[in-house]
Structure formats: C-alpha cells, structure tokens
Amino acid sequence: MTAEPIEDDKPLDPKVEAIRRRMVRLLMVSGGIMMIGLMTVLAAIVYKVNTSVSKSVVLDESTLTIPRNTEIISTAMGDGRVMLTLKGTDGSRELRIFDRNGNLLNTLKIQQE
C-alpha cells in the first residue's frame, strides 16, 4: 500500500464558484429558518406546560357531614365547591354548600309557599 500524493485543489471556474456561493448562502438561510422554527416550538411547549400546571387542581379526600336519615336529592360541583340538595325525614329541603376541604360554607333552607 503506497500512499498517493495529495494534489493541491485547483481553483474553481468562476461560474461554478458563483453557484457554490449561492448554495452556501441558501444553506445558511435554511439553517437559520430551521433554528428559529425549533426555538418557537420549544417556547410553545414550555408555555403550554407552565399554563396547564397552574390550572390543575388537586383535591384531597374530605368528609362531608350531613344529618342522619337525610336523603341527598342532587349534587353539583364547581369552582372547588360542592352543593348538596338535602331532604329531611319531615319533608323539609335545604341546600348545603361545602368547600374543597369539607367545611360547611352556607346552608339555605327551601320553603314552599
């Protein structure tokens, strides 16, 4: 195995050199656009992760206390609160609103006229 001598690069033809320069310029512009696009996608992912974490709500297990022999007619949840519509054994009805920790916030008695 004998190594062949390396010949010096010969200068390119001016027309070929102009095409090579255009290709290098196109490569640089395309690479710059790709980098801007990649940075935009990464910024959108970071933004989405940060906004979705702040909106998530973790509720702990809570116990709601209602009177014995009371029937739950309906329930509603929203904004970290629970609303129960209760019917007593005597036919009376009331709404009870609890927070996410099970604390009673308000009781509304319902009377029919």
C-alpha positions as CSV (number, residue, x, y, z in Angstrom):
1,M,0.0,0.0,0.0
2,T,1.6,3.1,-1.2
3,A,0.1,6.4,-0.4
4,E,-0.6,8.6,-3.3
5,P,0.5,12.3,-3.0
6,I,-2.3,14.7,-2.4
7,E,-2.7,17.2,-5.1
8,D,-3.5,20.8,-4.3
9,D,-7.0,22.0,-5.0
10,K,-7.3,23.8,-8.3
11,P,-9.3,27.0,-8.3
12,L,-12.9,26.5,-9.5
13,D,-14.3,28.0,-12.6
14,P,-15.9,31.4,-11.8
15,K,-19.4,30.2,-12.8
16,V,-19.1,27.1,-10.6
17,E,-17.7,29.3,-7.8
18,A,-20.8,31.6,-8.1
19,I,-23.1,28.6,-7.9
20,R,-21.2,27.3,-4.8
21,R,-21.6,30.6,-3.1
22,R,-25.3,30.7,-3.7
23,M,-25.7,27.2,-2.4
24,V,-23.7,28.1,0.8
25,R,-25.9,31.2,1.2
26,L,-29.1,29.1,0.8
27,L,-27.8,26.6,3.3
28,M,-27.2,29.3,5.9
29,V,-30.6,30.9,5.3
30,S,-32.4,27.5,5.5
31,G,-30.4,26.6,8.7
32,G,-31.4,29.9,10.3
33,I,-35.1,29.4,9.5
34,M,-35.0,25.9,10.9
35,M,-33.4,27.2,14.1
36,I,-36.0,29.9,14.5
37,G,-38.7,27.3,14.0
38,L,-37.2,24.9,16.5
39,M,-36.9,27.7,19.1
40,T,-40.6,28.7,18.5
41,V,-41.8,25.1,19.0
42,L,-39.7,24.7,22.2
43,A,-41.1,28.1,23.6
44,A,-44.7,26.9,22.8
45,I,-44.1,23.6,24.6
46,V,-42.7,25.4,27.7
47,Y,-45.6,27.9,27.7
48,K,-48.2,25.1,27.4
49,V,-46.6,23.1,30.2
50,N,-46.5,26.1,32.6
51,T,-50.1,27.2,31.9
52,S,-51.6,23.7,32.2
53,V,-49.9,23.1,35.6
54,S,-51.3,26.3,37.1
55,K,-54.9,25.3,36.1
56,S,-54.8,21.8,37.5
57,V,-56.5,21.4,40.9
58,V,-55.7,18.5,43.2
59,L,-58.5,17.7,45.6
60,D,-57.8,15.9,48.8
61,E,-60.2,13.4,50.3
62,S,-62.7,15.2,52.5
63,T,-65.7,14.1,54.6
64,L,-69.0,16.0,54.4
65,T,-71.2,15.8,57.4
66,I,-75.0,15.8,56.9
67,P,-77.8,15.0,59.4
68,R,-78.7,11.3,60.0
69,N,-81.7,10.0,58.0
70,T,-81.3,12.8,55.4
71,E,-81.7,12.0,51.7
72,I,-79.4,13.5,49.1
73,I,-81.6,14.7,46.2
74,S,-78.9,16.2,44.0
75,T,-75.3,17.2,43.9
76,A,-73.4,19.9,42.0
77,M,-69.7,20.6,41.9
78,G,-67.8,23.6,40.6
79,D,-65.1,26.1,41.4
80,G,-63.7,23.9,44.3
81,R,-67.1,23.7,46.0
82,V,-69.8,21.0,46.4
83,M,-73.5,21.8,46.7
84,L,-75.9,19.2,48.1
85,T,-79.7,19.4,48.0
86,L,-81.0,17.5,51.0
87,K,-84.4,16.3,52.0
88,G,-85.2,15.6,55.7
89,T,-87.5,13.0,57.1
90,D,-90.1,15.7,57.8
91,G,-90.1,16.7,54.1
92,S,-88.0,19.9,54.6
93,R,-85.4,20.7,51.9
94,E,-82.2,22.6,52.1
95,L,-79.1,23.4,50.1
96,R,-75.7,23.0,51.8
97,I,-72.5,24.3,50.2
98,F,-69.1,22.9,51.2
99,D,-65.6,23.9,50.2
100,R,-62.9,21.5,48.9
101,N,-61.9,20.7,52.5
102,G,-65.3,19.6,53.6
103,N,-66.1,22.8,55.6
104,L,-69.7,24.0,55.5
105,L,-69.8,27.4,53.8
106,N,-73.6,28.1,53.7
107,T,-77.0,26.5,54.4
108,L,-80.0,27.6,52.5
109,K,-83.5,26.4,53.7
110,I,-86.1,26.0,51.0
111,Q,-89.7,26.8,51.9
112,Q,-92.7,26.4,49.7
113,E,-95.5,29.0,49.8
